[in-house]
Every structure is written in C-alpha cells, then in structure tokens.
Amino acid sequence: MERLNLVLTIPHGSVIATSLGVEGLAHHLSPGSGRHFHGRGIYVDLALGEAGAAFSFLEEGGWRDTAGDTARAIQEVRSGKRTKTALSSNAFTITPIEAYRRVLLVKTGGQALSMGPVSDVARFGPAPCRDSMAPAEVAQAIGAAEPARREPRLYAIFAPLELLVLSNLTPVEYAWYATHRPGKVFRQVCFAELRTDQPQLAASSRYDNARQEIRENPKKKTKTVAVQDLLNAVSFEEWVGFGDATAGGLYFGDRTRLTRTPFPVEIPHAWEKAD
C-alpha cells in the first residue's frame, strides 16, 4: 500500500510531499534536541486523491505553477524519494482550509501530537467591515451573540505573520475582523488564544499600555504587543484549551469561516514532557 502524505508546515509556509508519514517527516526535519535548538512547527496533513492533491490552490497571481510543482513533487516521492518540497514558501495563504485532514503540533525534537478533528466554529456571510467599528458592531455584522463581558484577550498569531496581539474581540470576531479589515487584511489566519501575559516576549509596560489604549478607545479592537518567534517562545501549555478539549486549541480562519482543532482529551506524557 502506498505511503504518501502532502504536508503544509506552519509558520514556514512550505508544502512537502513525503513517504515518511507526517510523524516521520517531523523527525526528519528536526534540528535536534529542544534543549539546544528551536524548531517547533504546526504540520497540516493535506487531502490527497488518486491523481495527486485532492484540492486546488487559491490563486496568487501566476508567479509560480503551484499545481504543477506539487504534482511533480508527489510523483518524485512515488518514484522513490523520501521527501520532496513542492512549495518552499508562502503556501499557507493559498492552501484552502477545506484541504486540511489532520493537524499536528510538533516539538523541536520531532515529537508530534495529533490534534482533534478540524471543525467549523462559525460561517461568515457578506458584511461590510470598517476600521471605525466598535466590537459590538463586529458581533452584529457576523450575527454573533455579544459576550456578557468584554475583557482583553491575548492571541498568538502564527500565520501569515507571527504577532502577539491583545484584543477585546472573541476568537470568532477576531477571525472575521482579521480577514476583512481594510488595509491590514489577512487572506487566511492561524492563531491560538493564550492564557496569560508572556513576560519573556515583551516588557510588562507593553501589555499595560495596550490594555490602557483599548480601554480608553472603545472602538480600538486590536493592539500588537510583540513580533516574535512565538511558536518557539510560548509553551503549548499556555494555550487556552491545553488540558480542556472543549475550549480553545488552534484556529484557522478565512473570509468565509472559522475552524478549530482542539487538543486531544488525553495528551501523551512523553510528548508533554519533551522539550
């Protein structure tokens, strides 16, 4: 039986065909022990059909042959190569979310944790977006219930850019706003909500100033706190949802939907203790 996977790596944004399996690819690409190196990743196992990729990449202007390069990479693996990079960069924003089949969190040493099924959190209909919208107007635009109380949330954005963002929007509201806001729009976005401030990423004054700015301007929806190597700098245990499969996890959104993949109910001890 043929062993073949097509894997999207985040935040690097590459697409790799492999015969090693997703977990095997994680070990293959590991730089070494997490005690000495940094190399965490999010790996997405993409849909495959008999003829190759079972999806079409989104249009990006024709500067490269995404379908052809991917088909050639798959063929080379079928001919005996262990791995072949199909797309070496900027693949996250052109790989449709509906192509996702399995999501894994990979630690530096190559240890992989398979997350729960990717499922819809919300679907978005057409609605105008303005910079001047208050958070309540964002909720109204997407038909979401207004939260009983708004408190600033901390989001780690992993793709298309790595950003630490303080926001008074819920995850659903943030995903819609990030993929619709004028001038700073993301075509697609991957993020997680964090439990607490991360003092290793920015001075406490940065968090305090961001909260003050949001409090004093009722229409201020997001404030960037830091631009860092977030996936390596923030432990998975700090993500909302770690230890509670009913909440948080990892979010993927575009202009039409927000999806979520939760942590598994039981997290293997060996993975949890690995660096």
C-alpha positions in Angstrom: 0.0 0.0 0.0 1.4 3.4 -1.0 2.5 5.6 1.9 2.3 9.2 0.8 1.5 12.5 2.6 1.3 16.1 1.4 2.2 18.3 4.4 1.8 22.1 4.9 4.2 23.4 7.5 3.4 26.5 9.6 4.8 29.1 10.2 7.3 28.3 7.4 4.6 28.0 4.7 6.1 25.1 2.8 4.3 22.2 1.2 6.2 18.9 1.2 5.4 15.5 -0.3 6.8 12.6 1.8 6.8 8.8 2.1 7.9 9.1 5.8 4.4 9.8 7.2 3.7 13.1 8.9 5.3 12.0 12.2 8.3 10.7 10.3 8.7 14.0 8.4 8.7 15.8 11.8 11.7 13.7 13.0 13.4 14.1 9.6 13.2 17.9 9.7 14.1 18.2 13.4 17.2 20.3 14.1 18.0 18.2 17.2 17.1 18.3 20.9 14.8 21.1 22.2 17.3 21.7 24.9 19.7 23.2 22.4 17.7 24.2 19.4 14.4 25.9 18.4 12.3 24.3 15.7 8.7 23.9 16.7 6.0 23.7 14.0 2.4 23.1 13.0 2.1 20.4 10.4 -1.1 20.0 8.4 -1.8 16.8 6.5 -3.5 17.7 3.3 -6.1 15.9 1.2 -4.7 13.5 -1.4 -6.6 11.8 -4.3 -5.5 9.1 -6.7 -4.1 11.6 -9.1 -2.4 13.8 -6.5 -3.6 16.7 -4.4 -7.4 16.5 -3.9 -7.8 20.2 -3.9 -6.9 23.3 -5.9 -4.6 26.0 -4.5 -6.0 29.5 -4.3 -4.9 32.0 -7.0 -1.8 34.0 -6.2 -1.1 35.8 -9.5 0.6 33.1 -11.5 4.2 33.8 -10.4 4.6 30.0 -9.9 3.0 26.8 -11.0 1.6 25.6 -7.7 -0.4 22.7 -9.1 2.4 21.5 -11.4 5.1 21.8 -8.8 3.0 19.9 -6.3 2.2 17.2 -8.9 5.9 16.8 -9.7 6.9 16.6 -6.0 4.3 13.8 -5.5 5.5 11.9 -8.5 9.1 12.1 -7.3 8.1 10.6 -3.9 6.1 7.9 -5.7 9.3 7.2 -7.7 11.3 6.6 -4.6 12.3 9.9 -2.9 11.6 10.2 0.8 10.7 13.9 0.7 10.3 16.5 -2.0 9.5 20.1 -1.4 6.7 21.3 -3.7 6.3 24.9 -2.5 9.1 26.4 -0.4 7.4 29.5 0.9 4.1 31.5 1.2 2.0 28.4 1.0 -0.3 29.0 4.0 -2.4 31.7 2.4 -3.0 29.7 -0.8 -3.9 26.3 0.7 -7.6 26.2 1.3 -8.7 25.3 4.8 -11.1 22.6 3.4 -7.9 20.7 2.3 -6.9 20.1 5.9 -7.2 16.5 7.0 -5.2 16.4 10.2 -3.2 18.9 12.3 -0.2 18.1 14.4 1.8 20.2 16.9 5.5 19.3 16.5 8.2 20.0 19.1 11.8 20.7 18.2 13.0 17.2 18.7 10.4 15.9 16.2 7.7 14.7 18.7 4.3 15.2 17.2 0.9 15.5 18.8 -2.1 14.8 16.7 -4.9 17.4 17.4 -8.6 16.7 17.2 -10.7 16.9 14.1 -10.9 20.3 12.3 -14.5 21.5 12.5 -16.4 24.7 11.9 -16.8 27.2 14.7 -18.6 29.8 12.5 -19.6 30.6 8.9 -19.4 34.2 7.7 -21.8 35.8 5.3 -21.1 39.0 3.3 -20.9 42.1 5.6 -19.0 45.4 5.3 -16.1 46.0 7.6 -14.8 49.4 8.8 -11.9 50.4 10.9 -14.3 52.5 13.0 -16.5 49.6 14.0 -16.9 49.0 17.7 -16.6 45.4 19.0 -20.4 45.2 19.4 -20.8 46.2 15.7 -18.4 43.4 14.7 -20.5 40.9 16.6 -23.6 42.3 14.9 -22.1 42.1 11.5 -21.4 38.4 11.8 -24.6 37.5 13.7 -22.7 36.5 16.9 -24.0 37.0 20.4 -22.5 39.9 22.3 -20.4 38.5 25.2 -21.7 39.3 28.6 -18.4 40.9 29.5 -15.5 42.0 27.4 -12.0 41.5 28.7 -8.9 41.8 26.6 -7.7 38.5 25.2 -4.2 37.6 24.2 -3.8 36.0 20.8 -0.6 34.4 19.3 -0.9 34.7 15.5 1.3 32.1 13.8 0.4 32.8 10.1 0.6 34.6 7.8 2.8 36.6 10.3 3.9 35.8 13.8 2.3 38.5 16.1 1.3 38.8 19.7 -2.0 40.7 19.8 -4.1 42.0 22.6 -7.8 42.2 21.6 -11.2 42.8 23.1 -12.7 40.6 20.3 -13.7 37.0 20.8 -11.9 34.4 18.6 -14.8 34.4 16.1 -14.9 38.2 16.0 -11.1 38.4 15.7 -11.0 35.9 12.8 -13.7 37.9 10.9 -12.1 41.2 11.6 -8.6 40.0 10.6 -9.8 38.7 7.3 -11.9 41.7 6.5 -10.3 44.8 8.0 -9.3 47.5 5.4 -5.6 47.9 4.7 -4.3 45.2 7.0 -6.4 42.3 5.8 -5.2 38.6 6.1 -6.4 36.3 3.4 -6.3 33.4 6.0 -5.1 33.4 9.6 -3.9 30.8 12.1 -3.9 31.6 15.7 -4.3 30.4 19.3 -5.6 32.2 22.4 -3.1 32.4 25.3 -4.0 32.1 29.0 -1.8 34.9 30.4 0.7 37.6 29.5 4.1 36.3 28.3 6.8 38.3 30.1 9.5 36.7 28.1 8.1 38.4 24.9 7.7 42.0 26.0 8.0 44.3 28.9 5.1 44.5 31.3 4.6 48.1 30.2 3.8 47.0 26.7 0.9 44.9 28.0 -0.3 47.7 30.3 -0.1 50.3 27.6 -2.0 48.1 25.2 -4.8 47.4 27.7 -5.0 51.1 28.5 -5.3 52.0 24.8 -8.1 49.5 24.4 -9.9 50.8 27.5 -9.7 54.4 26.5 -10.7 53.9 22.9 -14.0 51.9 22.8 -13.5 51.3 19.0 -10.0 50.0 19.4 -10.2 46.3 18.7 -6.6 45.0 18.5 -3.2 46.1 19.6 0.1 44.4 18.6 2.2 43.8 21.7 5.2 42.0 20.1 6.6 40.5 16.9 8.5 37.4 17.9 9.2 33.7 17.2 6.0 32.9 19.1 5.7 29.2 18.4 9.1 28.6 20.0 8.8 31.2 22.7 5.4 30.3 24.2 4.8 26.8 25.6 1.8 24.8 24.3 0.6 24.6 28.0 -0.1 28.3 27.8 -2.6 27.9 25.0 -6.3 28.1 26.0 -7.6 24.5 25.6 -4.5 22.6 26.8 -6.0 20.1 29.2 -9.5 21.0 28.1 -10.6 19.7 24.7 -13.9 21.7 24.9 -12.2 25.1 24.7 -9.5 26.8 22.6 -7.0 24.9 20.7 -5.8 26.1 17.3 -7.9 28.3 15.0 -7.8 28.6 11.2 -10.0 31.3 9.5 -10.6 32.9 6.1 -13.3 35.2 4.8 -16.0 32.5 4.9 -15.4 30.6 8.1 -13.6 29.9 11.3 -12.5 26.4 12.1 -10.9 24.9 15.3 -8.9 21.9 16.1 -8.8 21.1 19.8 -6.2 19.4 21.9 -6.9 15.7 22.4 -8.7 14.6 25.6 -5.5 12.8 26.8 -2.1 14.3 26.0 0.6 11.6 26.0 3.0 12.1 28.9 6.1 11.6 26.7 5.0 14.4 24.3 4.1 16.8 27.2 7.5 16.3 28.9 9.5 16.7 25.7 11.4 20.0 25.2 
